[in-house]
Amino acid sequence: MGDNRRREFLRLTAAAGAVVVTLAGVLAGVGLILANSATKGNASSVAAGAAQATAKQAGQRSTTVTAGQTPDAVDALDPSAPRSLSIPAIGLGLDSVIELGQTSYGAMEVPGNAGTVGWFTQSKTPGERGVCVLAGHIRFAHERGAFYQLAELSPGDIVNVTRQDGSSAEFTVYRVESHPDATGGQARAAGTAATGDTPELRLVTGGARFDSLPGEHVNELIVFARLTGTT
């Protein structure tokens, strides 16, 4: 089997075998599509006790955001796919972002290795009006994933996404939620990407049960962020 065919086989195998994050759960369920929604369903907010966020790393740009407050958004950008991702608060910097489609069952694909983050192509591009979804792993095949430290994010932390057109979209985190891995499952995706006038970002984790080490419990996480700067 050639290298290209082998890589494609591994990617599709991981996408089909891992526990997937459904578009319904990310964008439509439990009030996730509504930036100002106070409804949490059964989710527990990781950021519930935070009063104000401060920079966790020297040189990190941070916006003061009180827990429960949603920052004001700047004007949306024209569509352009993501090229790279940087989250200074957790020391994450990725030079590339892959594309994630849908499986034959209608669920969102997940990255086929631990260190990769993917953009769900049925969602909006970063900075465009609506919700952009980037997915990665906490653990994958007994390795720490790119989103291993995602739960450490707090309101006010910055997520930078460089786009294919050379521009950069800066998002400010305003909520982090943890969901039991049982809420994931092999459910089918419902509809297409969320619509709306506010440019938003969702960082989501997938494959929690598949990725977990024996005896280790790993929740799926959703980070909510809003476009607050562009360059």
HULIN-V738474 format. One record per pair of residues at least 12 apart in sequence whose ideal C-beta (glycine too) atoms are under 10 Angstrom apart, sorted by the first residue. I is the first residue (numbers start at 1). J is the second residue. D is the distance in whole Angstrom. If there is no record, write none. Layout:
I|J|D + I|J|D
//
This chain:
7|112|8 + 7|113|10 + 8|112|9 + 9|112|9 + 10|112|5 + 10|113|8 + 11|98|9 + 11|100|10 + 11|109|8 + 11|110|10 + 11|111|8 + 11|112|4 + 11|113|8 + 11|116|9 + 11|118|10 + 12|103|8 + 12|104|10 + 12|109|8 + 12|112|8 + 13|112|7 + 14|109|8 + 14|110|7 + 14|111|7 + 14|112|4 + 14|113|7 + 14|116|10 + 14|137|9 + 14|140|8 + 14|141|8 + 14|206|10 + 14|207|8 + 14|210|9 + 15|100|8 + 15|101|9 + 15|102|9 + 15|103|6 + 15|104|10 + 15|107|8 + 15|108|9 + 15|109|4 + 15|110|6 + 15|111|8 + 15|112|7 + 15|118|10 + 15|206|9 + 15|207|9 + 16|103|6 + 16|104|8 + 16|105|8 + 16|107|9 + 16|109|9 + 16|110|10 + 16|186|9 + 17|110|9 + 17|112|10 + 17|207|8 + 17|210|7 + 18|107|10 + 18|109|9 + 18|110|5 + 18|111|9 + 18|112|9 + 18|137|8 + 18|140|8 + 18|141|10 + 18|184|9 + 18|186|10 + 18|206|6 + 18|207|3 + 18|208|9 + 18|209|9 + 18|210|4 + 18|211|7 + 19|107|10 + 19|110|8 + 19|181|7 + 19|182|10 + 19|184|5 + 19|185|7 + 19|186|7 + 19|205|10 + 19|206|6 + 19|207|5 + 19|208|6 + 19|209|5 + 19|210|5 + 19|211|8 + 19|212|10 + 19|220|8 + 20|100|10 + 20|102|9 + 20|103|7 + 20|105|9 + 20|106|10 + 20|107|4 + 20|108|5 + 20|109|7 + 20|110|6 + 20|135|9 + 20|184|7 + 20|185|8 + 20|186|7 + 20|187|8 + 20|188|10 + 20|189|9 + 20|206|6 + 20|207|7 + 20|210|9 + 21|100|10 + 21|107|8 + 21|108|6 + 21|109|10 + 21|110|7 + 21|120|9 + 21|133|8 + 21|135|6 + 21|179|9 + 21|183|10 + 21|184|6 + 21|185|10 + 21|187|10 + 21|189|10 + 21|202|9 + 21|204|5 + 21|205|7 + 21|206|4 + 21|207|8 + 21|208|9 + 21|220|7 + 21|221|10 + 21|222|8 + 22|106|9 + 22|107|6 + 22|108|6 + 22|183|9 + 22|184|7 + 22|185|8 + 22|186|9 + 22|187|5 + 22|188|7 + 22|189|5 + 22|190|7 + 22|204|10 + 22|206|9 + 23|102|8 + 23|106|9 + 23|107|8 + 23|108|6 + 23|120|7 + 23|122|7 + 23|123|8 + 23|131|10 + 23|133|8 + 23|187|9 + 23|188|9 + 23|189|4 + 23|190|6 + 23|191|7 + 23|192|8 + 23|193|7 + 23|194|9 + 23|204|10 + 24|106|10 + 24|107|10 + 24|108|10 + 24|187|7 + 24|188|8 + 24|189|6 + 24|190|4 + 24|191|7 + 25|41|10 + 25|108|10 + 25|179|8 + 25|183|7 + 25|184|7 + 25|185|9 + 25|187|7 + 25|189|9 + 25|190|9 + 25|204|9 + 25|220|9 + 25|222|8 + 26|108|8 + 26|120|8 + 26|123|8 + 26|131|8 + 26|133|6 + 26|135|9 + 26|189|9 + 26|193|10 + 26|194|9 + 26|202|6 + 26|204|5 + 26|206|10 + 26|220|10 + 26|222|7 + 27|120|9 + 27|122|10 + 27|123|7 + 27|130|9 + 27|131|6 + 27|133|7 + 27|189|9 + 27|190|9 + 27|191|8 + 27|192|9 + 27|193|7 + 27|194|4 + 27|195|10 + 27|196|10 + 27|200|10 + 27|202|7 + 27|204|10 + 28|189|10 + 28|190|6 + 28|191|7 + 28|194|7 + 29|41|8 + 29|43|10 + 29|179|10 + 29|183|9 + 29|187|10 + 29|190|8 + 30|42|8 + 30|43|6 + 30|177|8 + 30|179|8 + 30|183|9 + 30|222|9 + 31|43|9 + 32|131|9 + 32|175|10 + 32|177|8 + 32|179|10 + 32|194|9 + 32|200|10 + 32|202|7 + 32|204|10 + 32|222|7 + 32|224|8 + 33|130|9 + 33|131|7 + 33|193|10 + 33|194|5 + 33|195|9 + 33|196|7 + 33|200|9 + 33|202|9 + 34|194|9 + 34|196|9 + 34|198|10 + 35|70|5 + 35|71|10 + 35|73|9 + 35|131|9 + 35|174|8 + 35|175|9 + 35|196|8 + 35|198|6 + 35|200|6 + 35|224|7 + 35|225|10 + 35|226|7 + 36|68|10 + 36|69|10 + 36|70|5 + 36|174|10 + 36|198|9 + 37|70|10 + 37|175|10 + 37|224|10 + 38|68|8 + 40|175|9 + 40|177|7 + 40|179|10 + 41|177|9 + 41|179|9 + 41|183|9 + 42|179|8 + 42|180|7 + 42|182|10 + 42|183|7 + 43|175|10 + 43|177|5 + 43|178|7 + 43|179|5 + 43|180|9 + 43|183|8 + 43|219|9 + 43|220|10 + 43|221|10 + 43|222|8 + 44|177|7 + 44|178|5 + 44|179|8 + 44|180|9 + 44|219|8 + 45|67|8 + 45|68|9 + 45|175|7 + 45|176|7 + 45|177|6 + 45|178|8 + 46|150|9 + 46|151|6 + 46|152|9 + 46|153|8 + 46|154|8 + 46|175|9 + 46|176|4 + 46|177|7 + 46|178|5 + 46|219|9 + 46|221|7 + 46|222|10 + 46|223|9 + 47|65|10 + 47|67|6 + 47|68|9 + 47|151|10 + 47|153|8 + 47|154|6 + 47|155|6 + 47|156|10 + 47|157|10 + 47|173|8 + 47|174|8 + 47|175|6 + 47|176|5 + 47|177|8 + 47|178|10 + 47|223|9 + 47|224|9 + 48|67|7 + 48|68|9 + 48|175|9 + 48|176|9 + 48|177|9 + 49|67|7 + 49|154|10 + 50|65|9 + 50|66|8 + 50|67|4 + 50|68|9 + 50|154|5 + 50|155|6 + 50|156|9 + 50|175|10 + 50|176|9 + 51|66|7 + 51|67|6 + 51|155|9 + 52|64|6 + 52|65|7 + 52|66|6 + 52|67|8 + 52|69|10 + 52|154|9 + 52|155|8 + 52|156|7 + 53|65|6 + 53|66|9 + 53|67|8 + 53|89|9 + 53|153|9 + 53|154|4 + 53|155|5 + 53|156|3 + 53|157|6 + 53|172|9 + 53|173|8 + 53|174|9 + 54|154|8 + 54|156|7 + 54|157|10 + 55|88|8 + 55|89|7 + 55|154|10 + 55|156|8 + 55|157|8 + 55|158|9 + 56|88|8 + 56|89|5 + 56|90|8 + 56|91|9 + 56|152|7 + 56|153|9 + 56|154|8 + 56|156|10 + 56|157|7 + 57|87|10 + 57|88|6 + 57|89|6 + 57|90|8 + 57|91|7 + 57|157|10 + 58|88|9 + 59|88|7 + 60|87|9 + 60|88|4 + 60|89|6 + 60|90|10 + 60|91|10 + 60|156|10 + 60|157|8 + 60|158|7 + 61|88|7 + 61|89|10 + 61|156|10 + 61|157|9 + 61|158|5 + 61|160|9 + 61|170|8 + 61|172|9 + 61|229|9 + 62|88|9 + 62|89|8 + 62|154|9 + 62|155|10 + 62|156|5 + 62|157|6 + 62|158|6 + 62|172|8 + 62|173|10 + 63|155|9 + 63|156|5 + 63|157|9 + 63|158|7 + 63|170|9 + 63|172|5 + 63|173|9 + 63|174|9 + 63|226|10 + 63|228|6 + 63|229|9 + 64|155|9 + 64|156|6 + 64|172|10 + 65|154|9 + 65|155|4 + 65|156|4 + 65|157|9 + 65|172|6 + 65|173|8 + 65|174|6 + 65|175|9 + 65|226|9 + 65|228|9 + 66|155|7 + 66|156|9 + 66|174|9 + 67|154|8 + 67|155|6 + 67|156|10 + 67|174|9 + 67|175|8 + 68|155|8 + 68|174|8 + 68|175|8 + 69|155|7 + 69|156|10 + 69|174|7 + 69|175|10 + 70|155|9 + 70|172|9 + 70|174|5 + 70|175|8 + 70|198|9 + 70|200|10 + 70|224|8 + 70|226|6 + 71|155|9 + 71|156|8 + 71|171|9 + 71|172|5 + 71|173|9 + 71|174|6 + 71|225|9 + 71|226|5 + 71|227|9 + 71|228|5 + 72|172|9 + 72|198|10 + 72|226|8 + 72|227|10 + 72|228|7 + 73|127|10 + 73|129|10 + 73|171|9 + 73|172|9 + 73|197|9 + 73|198|5 + 73|199|6 + 73|200|8 + 73|226|5 + 73|227|5 + 73|228|7 + 73|229|10 + 74|127|9 + 74|169|9 + 74|170|9 + 74|199|8 + 74|226|9 + 74|227|6 + 74|228|6 + 74|229|6 + 74|230|6 + 75|127|9 + 75|129|10 + 75|199|8 + 75|227|9 + 75|230|8 + 76|124|9 + 76|127|6 + 76|128|6 + 76|129|4 + 76|130|9 + 76|169|9 + 76|197|8 + 76|198|8 + 76|199|5 + 76|227|7 + 76|230|9 + 77|125|8 + 77|126|8 + 77|127|4 + 77|128|6 + 77|129|9 + 77|163|7 + 77|165|8 + 77|167|6 + 77|168|10 + 77|169|6 + 77|199|7 + 77|227|8 + 77|230|6 + 78|125|9 + 78|127|8 + 78|128|7 + 78|129|10 + 78|163|9 + 78|165|8 + 78|167|9 + 79|124|8 + 79|125|5 + 79|126|10 + 79|127|9 + 79|128|5 + 79|129|9 + 79|130|10 + 79|163|9 + 79|164|10 + 79|165|9 + 80|125|5 + 80|126|8 + 80|127|8 + 80|128|8 + 80|161|10 + 80|162|10 + 80|163|4 + 80|164|5 + 80|165|4 + 80|166|9 + 80|167|7 + 80|169|9 + 81|97|8 + 81|99|8 + 81|119|7 + 81|121|8 + 81|125|5 + 81|126|8 + 81|128|10 + 81|132|10 + 81|161|10 + 81|163|7 + 81|164|5 + 81|165|9 + 82|94|10 + 82|96|9 + 82|97|4 + 82|98|10 + 82|99|9 + 82|117|9 + 82|118|9 + 82|119|5 + 82|125|7 + 82|126|5 + 82|127|9 + 82|132|8 + 82|134|7 + 82|161|5 + 82|162|7 + 82|163|6 + 82|164|7 + 82|169|8 + 82|201|10 + 83|95|8 + 83|96|7 + 83|97|7 + 83|119|10 + 83|126|9 + 83|161|8 + 83|162|5 + 83|163|6 + 83|164|5 + 83|165|9 + 83|166|9 + 83|167|10 + 83|168|9 + 84|96|6 + 84|97|6 + 84|117|10 + 84|160|8 + 84|161|7 + 84|162|4 + 84|163|9 + 84|164|10 + 84|168|9 + 85|97|6 + 85|117|6 + 85|119|9 + 85|126|9 + 85|134|7 + 85|136|9 + 85|146|8 + 85|159|7 + 85|160|7 + 85|161|6 + 85|162|8 + 85|203|9 + 86|158|8 + 86|159|8 + 86|160|4 + 86|161|8 + 86|162|8 + 86|168|9 + 86|170|10 + 87|117|10 + 87|146|9 + 87|147|9 + 87|149|9 + 87|150|8 + 87|152|10 + 87|153|7 + 87|157|7 + 87|158|8 + 87|159|5 + 87|160|8 + 87|161|10 + 87|171|10 + 87|173|9 + 87|203|8 + 87|223|9 + 87|225|10 + 88|157|8 + 88|158|6 + 88|159|9 + 88|160|8 + 89|149|9 + 89|152|7 + 89|153|6 + 89|154|8 + 89|156|9 + 89|157|4 + 89|158|7 + 89|159|9 + 89|173|8 + 90|146|10 + 90|147|9 + 90|148|8 + 90|149|4 + 90|150|7 + 90|151|9 + 90|152|6 + 90|153|7 + 90|157|8 + 90|159|10 + 91|149|8 + 91|152|10 + 92|117|9 + 92|136|9 + 92|146|6 + 92|147|8 + 92|148|9 + 92|149|7 + 92|150|9 + 92|153|10 + 92|159|9 + 93|160|9 + 94|115|8 + 94|116|8 + 94|117|6 + 94|134|10 + 94|136|9 + 94|146|7 + 94|162|10 + 95|162|9 + 96|116|8 + 96|117|9 + 97|111|10 + 97|116|8 + 97|117|6 + 97|118|6 + 97|119|5 + 97|126|9 + 97|134|7 + 97|136|10 + 97|161|8 + 97|162|9 + 97|163|10 + 97|164|10 + 98|111|7 + 98|112|9 + 98|113|10 + 98|116|6 + 98|117|8 + 98|118|4 + 98|119|7 + 98|135|10 + 99|118|6 + 99|119|6 + 99|120|8 + 99|121|5 + 100|112|10 + 100|116|10 + 100|117|9 + 100|118|4 + 100|119|6 + 100|120|5 + 100|121|7 + 100|122|9 + 100|123|9 + 100|133|8 + 100|134|9 + 100|135|6 + 100|206|9 + 101|118|9 + 101|120|8 + 101|121|6 + 101|122|8 + 102|120|9 + 102|121|9 + 102|122|7 + 102|188|9 + 102|189|6 + 103|186|9 + 103|188|9 + 103|189|9 + 105|186|7 + 105|187|9 + 105|188|6 + 105|189|9 + 106|186|10 + 106|187|9 + 106|188|4 + 106|189|5 + 106|190|9 + 107|184|10 + 107|185|9 + 107|186|6 + 107|187|7 + 107|188|6 + 107|189|6 + 107|206|10 + 108|120|5 + 108|121|10 + 108|122|8 + 108|123|9 + 108|133|8 + 108|135|7 + 108|189|6 + 108|204|9 + 108|206|7 + 109|121|9 + 109|135|8 + 109|206|9 + 110|135|6 + 110|136|8 + 110|137|7 + 110|140|9 + 110|204|9 + 110|205|9 + 110|206|4 + 110|207|5 + 110|210|9 + 110|211|10 + 111|135|7 + 111|136|6 + 111|137|6 + 111|140|8 + 111|145|8 + 111|146|8 + 111|147|10 + 111|206|8 + 111|207|9 + 112|137|10 + 112|140|8 + 112|141|10 + 113|137|8 + 113|140|6 + 113|141|8 + 113|143|8 + 113|145|9 + 113|146|9 + 114|136|9 + 114|137|6 + 114|138|9 + 114|139|7 + 114|140|4 + 114|141|7 + 114|142|9 + 114|143|4 + 114|144|6 + 114|145|4 + 114|146|7 + 114|147|10 + 114|148|8 + 114|211|8 + 115|136|9 + 115|137|9 + 115|140|8 + 115|143|8 + 115|144|9 + 115|145|7 + 115|146|5 + 115|148|10 + 116|135|10 + 116|136|7 + 116|137|8 + 116|140|9 + 116|145|9 + 116|146|7 + 117|134|6 + 117|135|7 + 117|136|4 + 117|137|9 + 117|145|9 + 117|146|5 + 117|147|7 + 117|203|8 + 118|133|9 + 118|134|7 + 118|135|5 + 118|136|7 + 118|146|10 + 118|206|9 + 119|132|7 + 119|133|7 + 119|134|6 + 119|135|8 + 119|161|9 + 120|132|8 + 120|133|4 + 120|134|8 + 120|135|6 + 120|189|9 + 120|193|8 + 120|202|9 + 120|204|9 + 121|133|9 + 121|193|9 + 122|189|7 + 122|191|9 + 122|192|5 + 122|193|5 + 123|135|10 + 123|192|8 + 123|193|4 + 123|194|7 + 123|200|10 + 123|201|10 + 123|202|8 + 124|193|5 + 124|194|8 + 124|195|9 + 124|196|9 + 124|199|8 + 124|200|8 + 124|201|9 + 125|161|9 + 125|163|7 + 125|164|9 + 125|165|10 + 125|169|9 + 125|193|10 + 125|199|10 + 126|159|9 + 126|160|9 + 126|161|4 + 126|162|9 + 126|163|6 + 126|167|9 + 126|168|9 + 126|169|5 + 126|170|10 + 126|171|8 + 126|199|8 + 126|200|10 + 126|201|6 + 126|225|10 + 126|227|8 + 127|161|7 + 127|163|7 + 127|165|10 + 127|167|7 + 127|168|9 + 127|169|4 + 127|170|9 + 127|171|8 + 127|199|5 + 127|200|10 + 127|201|9 + 127|227|5 + 127|229|10 + 127|230|6 + 128|163|10 + 128|169|9 + 128|193|10 + 128|199|6 + 128|200|10 + 128|227|9 + 129|195|8 + 129|196|7 + 129|197|5 + 129|198|7 + 129|199|6 + 129|200|9 + 129|227|9 + 130|193|6 + 130|194|6 + 130|195|6 + 130|196|5 + 130|197|8 + 130|198|8 + 130|199|7 + 130|200|7 + 131|193|6 + 131|194|4 + 131|195|9 + 131|196|7 + 131|198|9 + 131|199|8 + 131|200|5 + 131|201|7 + 131|202|6 + 131|224|9 + 132|161|8 + 132|169|8 + 132|171|9 + 132|193|8 + 132|194|10 + 132|199|8 + 132|200|7 + 132|201|5 + 132|202|7 + 132|203|10 + 132|225|9 + 132|227|9 + 133|193|7 + 133|194|9 + 133|200|10 + 133|201|8 + 133|202|5 + 133|203|8 + 133|204|6 + 133|222|10 + 134|146|10 + 134|147|9 + 134|159|9 + 134|161|8 + 134|201|7 + 134|202|7 + 134|203|5 + 134|204|7 + 134|223|9 + 134|225|10 + 135|147|8 + 135|202|9 + 135|203|8 + 135|204|5 + 135|205|7 + 135|206|5 + 135|207|9 + 136|148|9 + 136|150|8 + 136|203|7 + 136|204|8 + 136|205|6 + 136|206|8 + 136|207|10 + 136|221|10 + 137|150|10 + 137|205|6 + 137|206|7 + 137|207|6 + 137|208|9 + 137|210|9 + 137|211|6 + 137|218|10 + 138|150|7 + 138|151|8 + 138|181|10 + 138|205|5 + 138|206|9 + 138|207|8 + 138|208|7 + 138|211|6 + 138|212|9 + 138|218|5 + 138|219|8 + 138|220|8 + 138|221|7 + 139|205|9 + 139|207|8 + 139|208|8 + 139|210|9 + 139|211|4 + 139|212|6 + 139|213|7 + 139|216|8 + 139|218|6 + 140|206|9 + 140|207|6 + 140|210|8 + 140|211|5 + 141|207|10 + 141|210|9 + 141|211|7 + 142|211|8 + 142|212|9 + 142|213|6 + 142|214|10 + 143|211|9 + 144|211|10 + 145|205|8 + 145|206|9 + 145|207|9 + 145|211|7 + 145|218|10 + 146|205|10 + 147|203|7 + 147|204|8 + 147|205|5 + 147|206|9 + 147|221|7 + 147|223|9 + 148|205|9 + 148|211|10 + 148|218|10 + 150|176|8 + 150|178|10 + 150|203|6 + 150|204|9 + 150|205|6 + 150|221|5 + 150|222|9 + 150|223|6 + 151|176|7 + 151|177|10 + 151|178|7 + 151|205|9 + 151|218|10 + 151|219|8 + 151|221|6 + 151|223|9 + 152|176|9 + 153|173|5 + 153|175|10 + 153|176|5 + 153|203|8 + 153|221|9 + 153|223|6 + 153|224|10 + 153|225|9 + 154|173|7 + 154|174|10 + 154|175|10 + 154|176|7 + 155|172|8 + 155|173|6 + 155|174|5 + 155|175|7 + 155|176|8 + 155|224|9 + 155|225|10 + 156|172|7 + 156|173|7 + 156|174|8 + 157|171|9 + 157|172|7 + 157|173|4 + 157|174|10 + 157|176|9 + 157|223|9 + 157|225|8 + 158|170|6 + 158|171|7 + 158|172|6 + 158|173|8 + 158|225|9 + 158|228|8 + 158|229|8 + 159|171|4 + 159|172|8 + 159|173|7 + 159|201|6 + 159|203|7 + 159|223|8 + 159|225|5 + 159|227|10 + 160|229|9 + 160|231|9 + 161|201|7 + 161|225|10 + 161|227|10 + 162|231|9 + 163|230|10 + 166|231|10 + 167|230|6 + 167|231|7 + 168|229|8 + 168|230|7 + 168|231|5 + 169|199|8 + 169|201|8 + 169|225|10 + 169|227|6 + 169|228|9 + 169|229|8 + 169|230|6 + 169|231|9 + 170|201|10 + 170|225|9 + 170|226|10 + 170|227|7 + 170|228|6 + 170|229|4 + 170|230|7 + 170|231|7 + 171|199|8 + 171|200|8 + 171|201|4 + 171|202|10 + 171|203|9 + 171|223|9 + 171|224|9 + 171|225|4 + 171|226|6 + 171|227|6 + 171|228|7 + 171|229|8 + 172|201|9 + 172|224|10 + 172|225|6 + 172|226|6 + 172|227|8 + 172|228|4 + 172|229|8 + 173|201|9 + 173|203|9 + 173|223|6 + 173|224|7 + 173|225|5 + 173|226|9 + 173|228|10 + 174|200|10 + 174|223|9 + 174|224|6 + 174|225|7 + 174|226|6 + 174|228|10 + 175|222|8 + 175|223|8 + 175|224|4 + 175|225|9 + 175|226|10 + 176|203|9 + 176|221|7 + 176|222|7 + 176|223|5 + 176|224|7 + 176|225|10 + 177|204|10 + 177|219|9 + 177|220|9 + 177|221|7 + 177|222|5 + 177|223|8 + 177|224|7 + 178|205|10 + 178|218|10 + 178|219|4 + 178|220|7 + 178|221|6 + 178|222|8 + 179|204|10 + 179|205|9 + 179|208|9 + 179|219|6 + 179|220|5 + 179|221|7 + 179|222|7 + 180|208|9 + 180|217|9 + 180|219|6 + 180|220|8 + 181|205|9 + 181|207|9 + 181|208|4 + 181|209|5 + 181|210|9 + 181|211|9 + 181|212|8 + 181|217|8 + 181|218|6 + 181|219|6 + 181|220|6 + 182|208|9 + 182|209|8 + 182|219|10 + 182|220|9 + 183|208|10 + 183|219|9 + 183|220|7 + 184|204|10 + 184|205|9 + 184|206|7 + 184|207|8 + 184|208|6 + 184|209|7 + 184|210|10 + 184|219|10 + 184|220|6 + 185|209|9 + 198|226|7 + 198|227|8 + 199|225|10 + 199|226|7 + 199|227|4 + 199|228|9 + 199|230|9 + 200|224|7 + 200|225|7 + 200|226|6 + 200|227|7 + 201|223|8 + 201|224|8 + 201|225|4 + 201|226|7 + 201|227|7 + 202|222|6 + 202|223|7 + 202|224|7 + 202|225|8 + 203|221|8 + 203|222|7 + 203|223|4 + 203|224|9 + 203|225|7 + 204|220|7 + 204|221|7 + 204|222|5 + 204|223|8 + 205|218|8 + 205|219|8 + 205|220|5 + 205|221|5 + 205|222|8 + 205|223|9 + 206|220|7 + 206|221|10 + 207|220|9 + 208|220|5 + 208|221|9
//
